[in-house]
Amino acid sequence: MDELVPRPGHRVIVCGPSCSGKSTLAARLGETLGLPFIELDALFWRPNWKEPTEEEFAAQIDEATAGDRWVVAGNYIRHMTPIAWPRADTPLPAAR
């Protein structure tokens, strides 16, 4: 039966709308698979809710997803599509 359920890879993206459980799913998945968990909100927001520039955030995403093993949670599709999505081997939508 286990052969019917594909095992996630080592570069996983969990995306979905706000409050859909992305971070919870990604953190648990990372813990279960032994992969580092990257929460994009933690990368994006600066003190006092200040936003980074496009270039700063792109550089952070690039650095965070440069390795061979990670689980990313977030809904920054515009920022993620050119950088992290080509690197991912398992994109997962969060349950709603």
N, CA and C atoms as a LAMMPS dump frame, in Angstrom:
ITEM: TIMESTEP
0
ITEM: NUMBER OF ATOMS
288
ITEM: BOX BOUNDS ff ff ff
-5.0000000000000000e+02 5.0000000000000000e+02
-5.0000000000000000e+02 5.0000000000000000e+02
-5.0000000000000000e+02 5.0000000000000000e+02
ITEM: ATOMS id mol type element x y z
1 1 1 N 0.812 -1.191 0
2 1 2 C 0 0 0
3 1 3 C 0.858 1.259 0
4 2 1 N 2.012 1.254 0.687
5 2 2 C 2.865 2.427 0.737
6 2 3 C 3.359 2.845 -0.635
7 3 1 N 3.456 1.902 -1.58
8 3 2 C 3.916 2.249 -2.918
9 3 3 C 2.925 3.152 -3.642
10 4 1 N 1.661 3.153 -3.203
11 4 2 C 0.637 3.97 -3.849
12 4 3 C 0.705 5.433 -3.438
13 5 1 N 1.336 5.698 -2.318
14 5 2 C 1.443 7.069 -1.816
15 5 3 C 2.86 7.557 -2.072
16 6 1 N 3.029 8.517 -2.994
17 6 2 C 4.389 8.989 -3.282
18 6 3 C 4.99 9.718 -2.087
19 7 1 N 6.248 9.503 -1.853
20 7 2 C 6.961 10.179 -0.765
21 7 3 C 7.411 11.553 -1.274
22 8 1 N 7.228 12.575 -0.444
23 8 2 C 7.701 13.9 -0.856
24 8 3 C 9.201 13.897 -1.079
25 9 1 N 9.656 14.823 -1.893
26 9 2 C 11.079 14.959 -2.163
27 9 3 C 11.791 15.683 -1.042
28 10 1 N 12.876 16.362 -1.384
29 10 2 C 13.699 17.06 -0.397
30 10 3 C 13.616 18.569 -0.526
31 11 1 N 12.854 19.06 -1.492
32 11 2 C 12.655 20.5 -1.685
33 11 3 C 11.157 20.706 -1.919
34 12 1 N 10.465 21.034 -0.83
35 12 2 C 9.003 21.054 -0.811
36 12 3 C 8.501 22.478 -0.615
37 13 1 N 7.509 22.869 -1.416
38 13 2 C 6.838 24.156 -1.242
39 13 3 C 5.399 23.89 -0.861
40 14 1 N 4.961 24.498 0.244
41 14 2 C 3.565 24.429 0.671
42 14 3 C 3.002 25.834 0.517
43 15 1 N 1.988 25.959 -0.353
44 15 2 C 1.402 27.277 -0.571
45 15 3 C -0.112 27.181 -0.449
46 16 1 N -0.742 28.318 -0.249
47 16 2 C -2.186 28.371 -0.115
48 16 3 C -2.587 29.712 0.461
49 17 1 N -3.893 29.936 0.581
50 17 2 C -4.368 31.219 1.093
51 17 3 C -4.061 31.402 2.583
52 18 1 N -4.246 32.606 3.048
53 18 2 C -4.024 32.94 4.445
54 18 3 C -4.858 32.039 5.351
55 19 1 N -4.262 31.609 6.434
56 19 2 C -4.923 30.778 7.458
57 19 3 C -5.362 29.408 6.938
58 20 1 N -4.694 28.885 5.924
59 20 2 C -5.064 27.577 5.371
60 20 3 C -4.284 26.432 5.998
61 21 1 N -3.309 26.74 6.841
62 21 2 C -2.523 25.704 7.497
63 21 3 C -1.171 25.443 6.86
64 22 1 N -0.709 26.364 6.008
65 22 2 C 0.571 26.196 5.313
66 22 3 C 1.731 25.975 6.281
67 23 1 N 1.873 26.874 7.228
68 23 2 C 3.006 26.813 8.151
69 23 3 C 2.94 25.58 9.034
70 24 1 N 1.76 25.237 9.501
71 24 2 C 1.596 24.053 10.341
72 24 3 C 1.964 22.796 9.565
73 25 1 N 1.43 22.67 8.36
74 25 2 C 1.734 21.502 7.521
75 25 3 C 3.22 21.446 7.2
76 26 1 N 3.785 22.569 6.78
77 26 2 C 5.2 22.588 6.385
78 26 3 C 6.119 22.289 7.565
79 27 1 N 5.825 22.841 8.73
80 27 2 C 6.654 22.585 9.91
81 27 3 C 6.608 21.105 10.29
82 28 1 N 5.426 20.524 10.27
83 28 2 C 5.3 19.097 10.606
84 28 3 C 5.973 18.218 9.555
85 29 1 N 5.811 18.588 8.308
86 29 2 C 6.446 17.832 7.238
87 29 3 C 7.964 17.902 7.359
88 30 1 N 8.47 19.102 7.613
89 30 2 C 9.908 19.26 7.811
90 30 3 C 10.422 18.431 8.966
91 31 1 N 9.692 18.435 10.067
92 31 2 C 10.091 17.648 11.239
93 31 3 C 10.068 16.152 10.916
94 32 1 N 9.019 15.7 10.252
95 32 2 C 8.879 14.28 9.919
96 32 3 C 9.962 13.813 8.961
97 33 1 N 10.271 14.642 7.966
98 33 2 C 11.253 14.265 6.943
99 33 3 C 12.679 14.678 7.285
100 34 1 N 12.85 15.419 8.382
101 34 2 C 14.18 15.887 8.751
102 34 3 C 14.7 16.983 7.835
103 35 1 N 13.778 17.846 7.366
104 35 2 C 14.149 18.939 6.462
105 35 3 C 14.024 20.273 7.181
106 36 1 N 14.905 21.231 6.881
107 36 2 C 14.773 22.563 7.468
108 36 3 C 13.476 23.232 7.014
109 37 1 N 12.817 23.921 7.938
110 37 2 C 11.569 24.625 7.66
111 37 3 C 11.851 26.111 7.456
112 38 1 N 11.353 26.649 6.353
113 38 2 C 11.516 28.065 6.022
114 38 3 C 10.14 28.691 5.947
115 39 1 N 9.878 29.651 6.807
116 39 2 C 8.596 30.356 6.792
117 39 3 C 8.815 31.711 6.119
118 40 1 N 8.181 31.896 4.966
119 40 2 C 8.408 33.115 4.193
120 40 3 C 7.964 34.38 4.912
121 41 1 N 6.915 34.31 5.717
122 41 2 C 6.509 35.501 6.475
123 41 3 C 7.642 35.972 7.384
124 42 1 N 8.367 35.032 7.968
125 42 2 C 9.484 35.386 8.847
126 42 3 C 10.615 36.053 8.065
127 43 1 N 10.78 35.653 6.801
128 43 2 C 11.794 36.301 5.963
129 43 3 C 11.333 37.675 5.478
130 44 1 N 10.051 37.768 5.19
131 44 2 C 9.519 38.971 4.556
132 44 3 C 9.405 40.166 5.505
133 45 1 N 8.746 39.967 6.641
134 45 2 C 8.424 41.107 7.509
135 45 3 C 9.602 41.545 8.354
136 46 1 N 9.874 42.839 8.314
137 46 2 C 10.913 43.469 9.124
138 46 3 C 10.259 44.015 10.404
139 47 1 N 11.063 44.464 11.355
140 47 2 C 10.485 45.078 12.558
141 47 3 C 9.511 46.197 12.189
142 48 1 N 8.476 46.316 12.988
143 48 2 C 7.413 47.307 12.784
144 48 3 C 6.67 47.094 11.468
145 49 1 N 6.605 45.831 11.022
146 49 2 C 5.858 45.436 9.82
147 49 3 C 6.341 46.145 8.565
148 50 1 N 7.604 46.448 8.525
149 50 2 C 8.183 47.082 7.343
150 50 3 C 8.502 46.01 6.309
151 51 1 N 8.2 46.298 5.044
152 51 2 C 8.445 45.347 3.958
153 51 3 C 9.83 45.551 3.355
154 52 1 N 10.466 44.461 2.909
155 52 2 C 11.744 44.601 2.229
156 52 3 C 11.523 45.063 0.789
157 53 1 N 12.576 45.469 0.146
158 53 2 C 12.466 45.771 -1.285
159 53 3 C 12.321 44.448 -2.039
160 54 1 N 11.896 44.526 -3.272
161 54 2 C 11.778 43.328 -4.117
162 54 3 C 13.117 42.606 -4.195
163 55 1 N 14.175 43.357 -4.364
164 55 2 C 15.506 42.779 -4.503
165 55 3 C 15.954 42.099 -3.213
166 56 1 N 15.688 42.742 -2.069
167 56 2 C 16.065 42.153 -0.784
168 56 3 C 15.337 40.829 -0.551
169 57 1 N 14.032 40.814 -0.822
170 57 2 C 13.255 39.601 -0.586
171 57 3 C 13.666 38.495 -1.552
172 58 1 N 13.909 38.847 -2.805
173 58 2 C 14.363 37.857 -3.784
174 58 3 C 15.691 37.25 -3.348
175 59 1 N 16.589 38.063 -2.838
176 59 2 C 17.888 37.566 -2.372
177 59 3 C 17.713 36.623 -1.185
178 60 1 N 16.783 36.934 -0.296
179 60 2 C 16.532 36.066 0.857
180 60 3 C 15.949 34.723 0.416
181 61 1 N 15.009 34.752 -0.508
182 61 2 C 14.431 33.514 -1.028
183 61 3 C 15.513 32.692 -1.719
184 62 1 N 16.333 33.359 -2.514
185 62 2 C 17.416 32.676 -3.223
186 62 3 C 18.351 31.986 -2.23
187 63 1 N 18.749 32.697 -1.206
188 63 2 C 19.658 32.129 -0.204
189 63 3 C 18.996 30.989 0.573
190 64 1 N 17.746 31.179 0.977
191 64 2 C 17.051 30.179 1.792
192 64 3 C 16.799 28.881 1.032
193 65 1 N 16.615 28.971 -0.283
194 65 2 C 16.291 27.778 -1.072
195 65 3 C 17.456 27.29 -1.937
196 66 1 N 18.651 27.78 -1.661
197 66 2 C 19.818 27.374 -2.445
198 66 3 C 20.275 25.955 -2.119
199 67 1 N 19.951 25.478 -0.922
200 67 2 C 20.381 24.145 -0.51
201 67 3 C 19.56 23.038 -1.153
202 68 1 N 19.952 21.812 -0.848
203 68 2 C 19.304 20.64 -1.432
204 68 3 C 18.122 20.137 -0.627
205 69 1 N 17.906 20.66 0.59
206 69 2 C 16.865 20.124 1.46
207 69 3 C 16.154 21.25 2.191
208 70 1 N 14.835 21.365 1.993
209 70 2 C 14.046 22.376 2.691
210 70 3 C 12.554 22.17 2.456
211 71 1 N 11.773 22.755 3.366
212 71 2 C 10.321 22.86 3.219
213 71 3 C 9.992 24.333 3.407
214 72 1 N 9.37 24.934 2.407
215 72 2 C 9.02 26.354 2.439
216 72 3 C 7.508 26.489 2.578
217 73 1 N 7.08 27.405 3.431
218 73 2 C 5.658 27.715 3.566
219 73 3 C 5.446 29.188 3.29
220 74 1 N 4.496 29.492 2.419
221 74 2 C 4.168 30.881 2.143
222 74 3 C 3.326 31.016 0.901
223 75 1 N 2.856 32.22 0.685
224 75 2 C 2.002 32.492 -0.46
225 75 3 C 2.532 33.703 -1.215
226 76 1 N 3.803 33.738 -1.421
227 76 2 C 4.449 34.831 -2.147
228 76 3 C 4.755 34.351 -3.566
229 77 1 N 3.7 33.988 -4.273
230 77 2 C 3.838 33.357 -5.583
231 77 3 C 4.666 34.216 -6.537
232 78 1 N 4.386 35.493 -6.572
233 78 2 C 5.105 36.389 -7.487
234 78 3 C 6.604 36.366 -7.219
235 79 1 N 6.961 36.259 -5.972
236 79 2 C 8.37 36.243 -5.605
237 79 3 C 8.988 34.854 -5.728
238 80 1 N 8.186 33.84 -5.434
239 80 2 C 8.695 32.462 -5.412
240 80 3 C 8.831 31.844 -6.805
241 81 1 N 7.93 32.192 -7.708
242 81 2 C 7.872 31.529 -9.014
243 81 3 C 9.21 31.532 -9.758
244 82 1 N 9.902 32.645 -9.868
245 82 2 C 11.148 32.597 -10.643
246 82 3 C 12.339 31.992 -9.895
247 83 1 N 12.248 31.874 -8.575
248 83 2 C 13.415 31.434 -7.805
249 83 3 C 13.238 30.019 -7.248
250 84 1 N 12.28 29.844 -6.367
251 84 2 C 12.154 28.576 -5.636
252 84 3 C 11.38 27.501 -6.396
253 85 1 N 10.379 27.885 -7.167
254 85 2 C 9.576 26.866 -7.848
255 85 3 C 10.396 26.002 -8.795
256 86 1 N 11.326 26.556 -9.557
257 86 2 C 12.148 25.677 -10.41
258 86 3 C 13.038 24.718 -9.61
259 87 1 N 13.343 25.047 -8.378
260 87 2 C 14.188 24.208 -7.531
261 87 3 C 13.4 23.125 -6.802
262 88 1 N 12.11 23.352 -6.619
263 88 2 C 11.278 22.429 -5.833
264 88 3 C 11.074 21.105 -6.567
265 89 1 N 11.003 20.039 -5.781
266 89 2 C 10.638 18.758 -6.37
267 89 3 C 9.277 18.287 -5.867
268 90 1 N 8.675 19.031 -4.917
269 90 2 C 7.375 18.659 -4.394
270 90 3 C 6.587 19.904 -3.997
271 91 1 N 5.823 20.499 -4.918
272 91 2 C 4.941 21.592 -4.527
273 91 3 C 3.628 21.021 -4
274 92 1 N 3.19 21.485 -2.818
275 92 2 C 1.963 20.985 -2.203
276 92 3 C 1.023 22.139 -1.863
277 93 1 N -0.248 22.034 -2.233
278 93 2 C -1.21 23.026 -1.76
279 93 3 C -1.611 22.697 -0.325
280 94 1 N -1.818 23.712 0.477
281 94 2 C -2.28 23.493 1.85
282 94 3 C -3.768 23.167 1.808
283 95 1 N -4.207 22.36 2.761
284 95 2 C -5.634 22.034 2.846
285 95 3 C -6.402 23.278 3.262
286 96 1 N -7.62 23.334 2.856
287 96 2 C -8.416 24.504 3.218
288 96 3 C -9.503 24.133 4.161
